């Protein structure tokens, strides 16, 4: 598994949980499929830059925060 993908997914999940949000909340805001969000979080799917920006906006962070 790509370590960057894993780190990205872990960061998205950590920030989402810290904000008390569910995957469903992210899906409603971004209009993305829950399965897609799940695969991004577990590191098996790489989001496009456009989708990364949408996820970051939904979480209220800058996109680069998700890659740290």
C-alpha positions in Angstrom: 0.0 0.0 0.0 1.2 3.5 -0.8 2.3 5.2 2.4 1.1 8.6 1.2 -2.3 7.2 0.5 -2.4 5.6 4.0 -1.3 8.8 5.6 -3.9 10.9 3.7 -6.6 8.5 4.7 -5.5 8.4 8.3 -5.5 12.2 8.4 -8.9 12.5 6.9 -10.3 10.0 9.4 -8.6 11.6 12.4 -9.8 15.2 11.5 -13.3 13.9 10.7 -13.6 12.1 14.0 -12.0 15.1 15.9 -14.8 17.3 14.5 -17.5 14.7 15.4 -18.4 14.0 11.8 -19.4 10.7 10.2 -18.5 9.5 6.7 -22.1 10.2 5.9 -21.7 13.9 6.8 -18.7 14.2 4.5 -20.7 12.4 1.7 -23.7 14.8 2.1 -21.4 17.9 2.0 -19.2 16.7 -0.9 -21.9 14.7 -2.8 -19.5 11.8 -3.0 -20.3 8.1 -2.5 -19.8 6.8 1.0 -17.9 3.8 -0.4 -15.5 6.2 -2.1 -14.9 8.1 1.1 -14.3 4.8 2.9 -11.8 3.7 0.4 -9.9 7.0 0.6 -9.8 6.8 4.4 -8.5 3.2 4.3 -5.8 4.2 1.8 -7.0 2.0 -1.1 -8.2 4.9 -3.2 -6.4 8.1 -4.2 -8.7 11.1 -4.6 -8.3 13.5 -7.4 -7.0 16.9 -6.5 -10.5 18.3 -7.0 -12.0 15.7 -4.6 -9.2 16.3 -2.1 -10.1 20.0 -2.1 -13.8 19.1 -1.6 -13.0 16.8 1.3 -10.7 19.4 2.9 -13.4 22.1 2.5 -16.0 19.7 4.1 -13.6 19.2 7.0 -12.9 22.9 7.3 -9.1 22.6 6.7 -6.7 23.5 3.9 -5.9 20.6 1.5 -2.3 20.5 2.6 -3.4 19.7 6.2 -4.6 16.3 4.9 -1.1 15.5 3.5 1.0 16.3 6.6 
